[in-house]
């Protein structure tokens, strides 16, 4: 390992010497895993290119706690996550364009966001300690996950359903875990926990940011991190849940509800590992992670954007395993998704007597592109949310896609799809207003640099004037501090 400078922390972070490596956190700064040497990341590498805003930092070995150290930790995490997702997404660039800008310190807040223009990270003080959200590979790769899913499935960004927003957040957490698994040292540290389906360094996400938020709002986040992928939350229709709840319970807020799917994902990793080997190694773990990521890409491509999006993705994941791997991981997938209540037992009954792969002709039909979904304009009353007596217009997707086996039972269960869409949209908007997530004043989709303060960063959506009334649109996905 290259020798770290003995110079004390400073804004410049004195460099010991230029080398062929940098030193960066392998996981969250509070995960217990030390920093390690890593190859110098090339942020301009295609197809998923990044550009950190501001002056570039000369590669070298810097002391922890300095600006250059945080720069290279974030750069390494971005490149590692980008390299993992690039061959899986099937895209040539980001949704915002060829290069994704990254702001490593955009102001004061315990927050981070993706807004279709950039990834942005922040800092704030708690317990006498300054915490930078962009210093954590967990937080960086979570926000990167939003950008990756947006590039892969842009129809999800503005869909006004709780389960779609929650899945976007779950995907961010899954991205953090899958990106961390690209490091052998992390796999070795987490292997025993995953084998036994127990908590691990891998399941605990954003420990440092979680610690900082607990100093201000003790019940807003998990006891040992921001969110833990090891949990026992089961699916409940989010429309029946309260708008807010302590972290120990589920509510309709998307970060809270995302833990149902993320918990299933962590269980599935453990189950897939057991399928692969009775005595799995870290090499088996990285192989399983890649297999799951492929299934996730297949499932999100095939799953229609509907209010019951968790069930749609789960059922299409089982279908994808049937078509891609001949049902190799079926038991692990079915037992988890059914056990968590995400899909009903009846949805998997057609698989009981089925063995082998689905015929290629059927697979091809399911994988064929179907174009952008149709849009249904849901009209609500702005006065119901304390606003002027105007129509409040929300664009909701209406999408149907070809299905294989498991998904068929779900795609045809709803006798009134339009009624379900309107009801789910209304509940989603109610939750946003109850959580004060809607900017009702600026009328602008982007927040100006001088307005990046706490209350503005909480506004994930904005009301914009249109000929028909006030139109609700998503502004960003933030990390979900819970306060």
C-alpha positions in Angstrom: 0.0 0.0 0.0 1.3 3.4 -0.9 2.3 5.4 2.1 -0.2 8.0 3.3 0.9 11.5 3.9 1.6 12.4 7.6 0.4 15.9 7.0 -2.6 16.9 9.1 -6.0 17.4 7.5 -6.3 20.6 5.5 -8.4 22.0 2.7 -5.7 21.1 0.2 -4.8 17.7 1.6 -1.1 17.6 1.0 -0.2 14.8 -1.4 2.6 12.4 -0.4 3.6 11.6 -3.9 2.1 10.9 -7.3 1.5 7.2 -7.8 -0.3 4.8 -10.0 -3.0 4.3 -7.4 -5.2 6.4 -5.2 -6.5 5.5 -1.7 -10.2 5.4 -1.0 -12.9 4.0 1.3 -14.0 0.6 0.1 -17.3 1.0 1.9 -18.9 3.6 4.1 -16.4 5.5 6.4 -18.2 4.1 9.5 -18.5 0.5 8.2 -15.4 -0.7 10.0 -13.6 -1.5 6.7 -10.4 0.5 6.2 -9.4 2.6 3.1 -7.5 0.7 0.5 -5.4 1.5 -2.6 -7.3 1.4 -5.9 -6.4 2.0 -9.5 -6.8 5.6 -10.6 -10.4 5.8 -12.0 -11.0 7.2 -15.5 -14.2 9.2 -15.1 -14.3 9.9 -18.9 -14.5 6.2 -19.8 -17.5 5.5 -22.1 -20.3 4.8 -22.2 -21.1 6.0 -18.6 -19.0 9.1 -18.3 -18.8 11.4 -15.3 -17.4 14.9 -14.7 -16.8 16.1 -11.1 -17.5 19.8 -11.0 -14.7 22.2 -10.2 -11.0 21.8 -10.5 -9.6 18.3 -11.0 -7.4 16.9 -8.3 -4.0 15.4 -9.1 -3.9 11.6 -8.5 -2.0 10.6 -5.5 -2.2 9.4 -1.9 -4.0 11.8 0.4 -4.8 11.8 4.1 -8.3 10.9 5.2 -10.5 13.9 6.0 -9.2 16.1 3.2 -10.9 17.5 0.1 -8.6 15.5 -2.3 -9.2 12.3 -0.4 -13.0 12.7 -0.6 -12.6 13.6 -4.3 -10.9 10.3 -5.1 -13.1 8.2 -2.9 -16.1 9.5 -4.8 -14.4 9.2 -8.2 -13.5 5.6 -7.4 -17.0 4.7 -6.3 -18.5 6.3 -9.4 -16.2 4.5 -11.7 -16.7 1.1 -10.0 -20.4 1.4 -10.0 -20.5 2.7 -13.6 -18.3 -0.1 -14.8 -20.6 -2.6 -13.1 -23.8 -1.3 -14.6 -22.6 -0.2 -18.1 -22.7 -3.6 -19.8 -26.0 -4.4 -18.1 -28.1 -1.3 -18.8 -28.0 -1.5 -22.6 -27.6 2.3 -23.1 -25.0 4.5 -24.7 -25.4 7.5 -22.3 -27.2 8.9 -19.3 -30.7 10.3 -19.5 -29.3 13.8 -19.1 -26.7 13.3 -21.9 -23.2 11.8 -22.6 -21.6 13.0 -19.3 -23.2 13.0 -15.9 -22.0 16.0 -13.8 -21.2 15.4 -10.1 -21.2 18.0 -7.4 -19.3 16.8 -4.4 -20.2 19.6 -2.0 -23.2 21.6 -3.1 -24.1 23.1 0.3 -25.2 22.5 3.8 -27.6 19.5 4.4 -27.6 15.8 5.3 -28.6 14.9 1.8 -27.7 13.9 -1.7 -29.8 13.8 -4.9 -30.2 12.9 -8.6 -32.3 15.3 -10.6 -31.7 14.4 -14.3 -29.1 17.1 -14.5 -26.5 15.9 -12.0 -25.6 13.9 -8.9 -25.3 16.3 -5.9 -23.8 15.7 -2.5 -23.8 17.9 0.6 -22.3 18.3 4.1 -23.6 19.2 7.6 -22.5 19.1 11.2 -23.7 16.8 13.9 -22.2 15.8 17.3 -19.4 18.3 16.6 -18.4 16.4 13.4 -18.7 17.5 9.8 -20.2 14.7 7.6 -19.9 14.8 3.8 -22.5 12.6 2.1 -20.3 12.3 -1.0 -17.5 10.6 1.1 -19.6 7.5 1.5 -19.4 5.0 -1.4 -22.8 3.7 -0.2 -24.4 7.2 -0.8 -22.5 7.8 -4.0 -23.6 4.4 -5.5 -27.1 4.8 -4.3 -27.5 8.1 -6.2 -25.7 6.6 -9.1 -28.3 3.8 -9.0 -31.1 6.4 -9.6 -29.2 7.6 -12.7 -28.6 4.1 -13.9 -32.3 3.1 -13.6 -33.3 6.4 -15.2 -31.1 5.6 -18.2 -32.4 2.1 -18.4 -36.1 2.8 -17.7 -36.9 6.5 -18.0 -40.6 5.9 -17.7 -40.2 5.3 -14.0 -38.9 8.8 -13.1 -42.2 10.6 -13.1 -44.6 7.8 -12.4 -47.0 8.9 -9.6 -47.2 5.6 -7.7 -45.8 4.9 -4.3 -44.4 1.5 -5.3 -42.6 3.0 -8.3 -40.9 5.7 -6.2 -40.1 3.1 -3.6 -38.6 0.7 -6.2 -36.4 3.6 -7.5 -35.1 4.0 -3.9 -34.7 0.3 -3.5 -32.7 0.2 -6.7 -30.4 2.8 -5.3 -29.8 0.7 -2.3 -29.3 -2.4 -4.4 -26.9 -0.5 -6.6 -24.9 0.4 -3.5 -24.7 -3.2 -2.4 -24.0 -4.6 -5.9 -21.3 -2.0 -6.5 -19.6 -2.8 -3.2 -19.5 -6.5 -4.1 -17.2 -5.6 -7.0 -14.4 -5.4 -4.3 -13.0 -8.7 -3.2 -12.2 -7.2 0.2 -15.9 -6.3 0.8 -17.0 -9.8 -0.4 -14.7 -11.5 2.1 -15.9 -9.3 4.9 -19.6 -9.8 4.1 -19.6 -13.4 2.9 -20.4 -15.1 6.3 -23.3 -12.7 6.9 -24.8 -13.2 3.5 -24.4 -17.0 3.7 -26.3 -17.1 6.9 -28.8 -14.3 5.8 -27.6 -12.2 8.7 -26.6 -8.5 9.0 -23.2 -7.6 7.6 -21.1 -4.6 6.4 -22.9 -5.0 3.1 -26.5 -4.9 4.5 -25.8 -1.7 6.6 -26.1 1.2 4.2 -24.7 4.7 4.8 -23.6 4.2 8.5 -22.0 7.6 8.8 -24.9 9.6 7.4 -27.3 7.5 9.5 -25.2 8.3 12.6 -25.4 12.0 11.8 -29.1 12.1 11.3 -29.7 10.2 14.6 -28.0 13.0 16.4 -30.9 15.3 15.2 -33.8 12.8 14.7 -33.1 9.6 16.6 -36.1 7.7 15.3 -35.8 8.8 11.6 -33.3 6.2 10.5 -32.2 2.7 11.5 -30.3 2.2 14.7 -27.0 1.3 13.0 -27.2 3.0 9.6 -29.4 5.0 7.2 -31.3 1.8 6.0 -30.5 -1.8 6.6 -31.1 -4.3 3.8 -31.4 -7.0 6.5 -34.9 -6.5 7.7 -38.1 -8.5 8.1 -40.6 -6.0 6.6 -43.4 -7.7 4.6 -45.5 -6.2 1.9 -48.6 -4.2 2.9 -50.6 -2.2 0.4 -48.9 1.2 0.8 -52.2 3.0 0.2 -53.2 1.7 3.6 -50.1 2.9 5.4 -49.7 6.2 7.3 -47.8 9.0 5.7 -45.1 9.0 8.4 -43.7 6.6 10.9 -40.5 6.0 12.9 -37.9 3.9 11.1 -38.9 0.9 13.1 -42.2 0.7 11.2 -43.3 1.0 7.6 -45.1 4.0 6.1 -46.1 5.2 2.7 -43.1 7.4 2.3 -41.0 5.9 -0.5 -37.7 5.4 1.4 -39.5 3.7 4.2 -41.5 1.4 1.9 -38.5 0.7 -0.3 -37.1 -1.5 2.5 -39.6 -4.3 1.7 -38.0 -4.9 -1.7 -34.5 -4.3 -0.6 -35.0 -6.8 2.2 -36.2 -9.3 -0.3 -33.2 -8.7 -2.4 -30.8 -9.4 0.4 -32.6 -12.6 1.3 -32.4 -13.6 -2.4 -28.7 -13.0 -2.5 -28.3 -15.5 0.3 -30.7 -18.0 -1.3 -28.9 -17.8 -4.7 -25.6 -18.3 -3.0 -26.8 -21.5 -1.5 -28.0 -22.7 -4.9 -24.6 -22.1 -6.4 -22.6 -23.9 -3.7 -22.9 -25.7 -0.4 -19.7 -24.0 0.6 -19.7 -20.7 -1.4 -16.6 -18.5 -1.7 -16.3 -14.8 -2.4 -16.0 -15.7 -6.1 -19.5 -17.3 -5.9 -20.8 -14.2 -4.3 -19.7 -11.9 -7.1 -21.1 -14.3 -9.7 -24.5 -14.4 -7.9 -24.5 -10.6 -7.7 -24.0 -10.4 -11.4 -26.7 -13.0 -12.1 -29.2 -11.1 -9.9 -28.3 -7.8 -11.7 -29.1 -9.4 -15.0 -32.4 -10.7 -13.8 -33.1 -7.2 -12.4 -32.5 -5.6 -15.8 -34.6 -8.2 -17.6 -37.4 -7.7 -15.0 -37.5 -3.9 -15.1 -37.5 -4.0 -18.9 -40.4 -6.3 -19.0 -42.5 -5.2 -16.0 -45.2 -2.7 -16.9 -45.4 0.6 -15.0 -48.4 0.0 -12.8 -49.5 0.8 -9.2 -48.5 -2.7 -8.0 -45.0 -2.3 -9.3 -43.3 -4.5 -6.7 -45.3 -7.5 -7.8 -44.7 -6.7 -11.4 -40.9 -6.6 -11.0 -40.9 -9.7 -8.7 -43.0 -11.8 -11.0 -40.9 -10.8 -14.1 -37.8 -11.6 -12.1 -39.0 -15.2 -11.7 -39.9 -15.2 -15.4 -36.5 -13.9 -16.3 -34.8 -16.7 -14.3 -37.0 -19.2 -16.1 -36.0 -17.9 -19.5 -32.3 -16.9 -18.8 -31.2 -19.6 -16.3 -33.8 -22.4 -16.8 -35.3 -21.8 -13.4 -32.0 -22.3 -11.6 -32.8 -19.7 -8.9 -36.6 -20.3 -8.9 -36.9 -21.6 -5.4 -34.9 -18.8 -3.9 -36.9 -16.2 -5.8 -40.3 -17.7 -5.2 -39.9 -18.5 -1.5 -38.7 -14.9 -0.8 -41.2 -13.0 -2.9 -44.1 -15.1 -1.7 -42.8 -15.1 1.9 -42.5 -11.3 1.9 -46.0 -11.0 0.5 -44.8 -9.2 -2.6 -46.5 -11.8 -4.9 -49.3 -14.2 -4.0 -48.8 -17.9 -4.0 -51.4 -18.2 -6.8 -49.1 -16.3 -9.2 -46.5 -19.0 -9.1 -48.7 -22.1 -9.4 -48.2 -22.3 -13.2 -44.6 -23.1 -12.5 -45.2 -26.1 -10.3 -45.4 -28.5 -13.2 -43.1 -26.6 -15.5 -39.4 -27.6 -16.0 -36.7 -26.3 -18.3 -36.5 -23.2 -20.4 -39.3 -21.2 -22.0 -39.3 -21.6 -25.8 -37.2 -19.0 -27.6 -40.1 -17.7 -29.6 -42.0 -16.9 -26.4 -38.9 -15.3 -24.8 -38.4 -13.2 -27.9 -42.0 -11.9 -27.8 -41.7 -10.9 -24.1 -38.3 -9.2 -24.7 -39.5 -7.2 -27.7 -39.6 -3.4 -27.2 -43.1 -2.0 -26.8 -42.4 1.8 -26.9 -43.3 4.4 -24.4 -46.4 3.9 -22.3 -49.6 5.9 -22.9 -50.4 8.7 -20.5 -53.5 9.1 -18.4 -54.2 12.6 -17.0 -55.4 12.3 -13.5 -57.3 15.4 -12.4 -57.3 16.3 -8.7 -58.5 19.4 -6.9 -55.7 21.7 -5.8 -57.9 23.1 -3.0 -57.9 19.6 -1.4 -54.2 20.3 -0.7 -54.7 23.9 0.6 -54.1 25.6 -2.8 -56.1 27.8 -5.1 -59.3 26.3 -6.7 -57.6 25.0 -9.8 -57.3 21.6 -11.4 -54.1 19.7 -10.3 -53.0 17.5 -13.3 -50.8 14.4 -12.7 -49.6 12.4 -15.7 -49.8 8.7 -14.9 -48.5 5.9 -17.2 -50.8 3.3 -18.7 -48.7 0.4 -19.8 -49.3 -3.2 -20.8 -46.5 -5.6 -21.9 -46.3 -9.2 -23.1 -45.9 -11.7 -20.3 -44.5 -15.1 -19.7 -45.8 -17.3 -17.0 -45.8 -15.9 -13.5 -46.6 -12.4 -14.6 -49.8 -13.5 -16.4 -51.6 -14.1 -13.1 -50.8 -10.5 -12.0 -51.4 -8.7 -15.2 -54.9 -9.8 -15.4 -56.0 -9.6 -11.8 -57.3 -6.0 -11.9 -60.7 -5.6 -13.3 -60.5 -1.8 -13.2 -57.0 -0.7 -14.1 -57.9 3.0 -14.7 -59.7 3.2 -11.3 -56.6 1.6 -9.7 -54.3 4.2 -11.4 -56.4 7.1 -10.3 -56.7 5.8 -6.7 -52.9 5.1 -6.5 -52.1 8.5 -8.0 -54.3 10.3 -5.5 -52.7 8.5 -2.6 -49.2 9.3 -3.8 -50.0 13.0 -4.1 -51.6 13.0 -0.7 -48.4 11.5 0.8 -46.2 14.1 -1.0 -48.2 17.0 0.4 -48.4 15.4 3.9 -44.6 15.1 3.9 -44.1 18.6 2.5 -42.4 17.3 -0.6 -44.1 19.6 -3.1 -42.7 23.0 -4.1 -45.9 25.1 -4.6 -44.2 28.4 -5.1 -41.3 28.5 -7.5 -42.9 26.9 -10.6 -39.4 25.7 -11.7 -38.2 22.2 -12.2 -34.6 23.0 -11.2 -33.5 24.5 -7.9 -31.2 27.5 -8.3 -27.7 27.2 -6.7 -28.5 29.9 -4.2 -31.7 28.1 -3.2 -30.0 24.8 -2.3 -31.0 24.9 1.4 -32.6 22.3 3.6 -36.3 23.1 2.8 -35.8 23.2 -0.9 -33.8 20.0 -1.1 -36.8 18.2 0.5 -39.0 19.2 -2.4 -38.9 16.2 -4.7 -41.8 17.5 -6.8 -42.9 20.9 -8.1 -46.2 22.4 -9.3 -45.8 24.1 -12.7 -48.4 26.2 -14.6 -50.0 24.6 -17.7 -53.0 25.4 -19.9 -55.1 22.8 -18.0 -54.1 23.8 -14.5 -51.3 23.0 -12.1 -49.1 20.2 -13.3 -47.2 18.0 -10.8 -43.8 16.9 -12.0 -40.8 15.2 -10.2 -37.8 17.3 -9.6 -35.4 14.9 -8.0 -34.7 11.7 -6.0 -32.9 12.5 -2.7 -31.2 10.1 -0.3 -34.1 10.1 2.2 -32.8 11.5 5.4 -36.2 11.0 7.1 -36.3 14.4 8.7 
